[in-house]
Amino acid sequence: MCRSEIKHLLELRKMVEVPCAGLAASRRTEKNMEELEAIIACFDSDKDFSIKELLHLDLQFHLAIADCTQNPLTKTLINAITRSYLKEDLKLWNDKNKKEITAFAEKIVESIKLNDSDSAMEAMEKHLNGFLLIS
């Protein structure tokens, strides 16, 4: 897969996931919040994740947000888009830009917890912009 195809998939991901974050903020359950907060705790841990581990954890984070929408098709769509470029995406990352993988994750979760759709969408857009910059 060439860089332009990866960029197109990341743009598609942004088109889906930004409004998804807003919907997640309005529909999330306490169980959803527990899962999101557990993932954030992993991000915040002292563990030195490999790029592959961190991208897998990021995928789990995005799928957990999709779960918050209470629409199973959202999770299916995000999973399909992300997995289609995940193997290729490994080549784009290094230790210098690794922090972009988790950028704005805490703000997204905080916004979802507060049922603040606008803030959740804004934070998700910033988070995904980091991926677009790397590609």
N, C-alpha and C positions, 0 to 999 in steps of 0.2 A: 504494500500500500504506500503510495507516495504522500509527501507532505501536504499537498493540496487536498487530497482525499481525507486525510486526518483532520485538516482544518475544517473541511465541510461537515464532517461528522461532529466535531466540537461545536460548530455553529448550530447545528441541528439540536445537539444536546442542550445548548443554551436556550433555544426556542422552547424546548419542552420543560426544562428544569427550573427556569426562573418563575413561571407561573405555578409550577408544581410546589415550590417553596411557599408561595402565598396561600395556596389551597391547604397545604399541610398545616400552616399556622391556624387556620380556621376549623380544621377537622381533627386535629391530633387528639390522642387519648393519653392518659397517664402512663399506660403501658408503652405507648410509642415514645414518650419522653424518657422513660427509663432506658430504653434501647439506645436512643440518641445520646443520652448522657454517658452511657457506658462506652460508646465509641469515642466520645470526646475525651473521656478519661484515658483511653488508650493513646489517643493523639498526644495528650499532655504528659504521658508517662516518660520516664527517663530512657526507655528502650531506644536503641539506635536501629530503627527499622531500615531494611534494605528498600530500594526503590520499588521492587516488586511487592514486598509486604505492605508498604505504604499505599501504593495504588490499589491493592486489594482491599485494604481497610477503607480507603476513600470510596471505593465502589459500595462497600457495605453501608457506609454513611449515606450515600445517595439513595440506595435502595430502602434504607430505613426512613428517609424523608418521603420517598414514594409511598411507603406503607402508611404514613401519616395522612395521606390524601383519602384513604379508605376506598381507593379505586384500584383494583388489582391490575388493570391494564396499564396504569402508569408505571408500575414496577416492571412489568414485562417489556414495555417500550424502552425504559431507561437501561435495563439490563441488556437488551439487544443492541442498542446504540453503543454502549460503553464497551461491551465485550468484542464488538466488531473491530475496534482499534487498539484494545488494551495491550496486546502483544507488541504491536508496532510502537505504541506510546513509550514503552520502556527505553527505546533508543533515544528519546528526546530528553530524558531526565538525567541529572547528575547531582552530586552532593551540593553544588552551588545553588541550584534552583529547586531543590527538594522541598524547601519550606512552602513553596507555592501550592503544593498538593493540599496542605491543611489550612491555607490562608482563609480567613473569614469563617471557618467552620464553627467556632464558638459563637460568633455573632449570629449566624444562621440559627443555631439551636436556641440561643437566648430569645431571638425574635419569635421562633415557633412556640416556645414555652409561654411567651407573653401574648400569644394569639395576635401578633402584629404582622399582618400579611405584607404590608408595604415594606417594612424593614427587612423581613425575611427575603422578599424578592430582590431588594437592593443588595443585601449581603450575598445572595446566591449569584447575582450578576457579577459582582466583584470577584467572587471565588472562581467562577468559570472564566472570567477574563484572564486570570493568571494562566490557565491552561491554553487559552488562545495565544497569549504572548509567547509561550514556550514553543508552540507548534510553528 
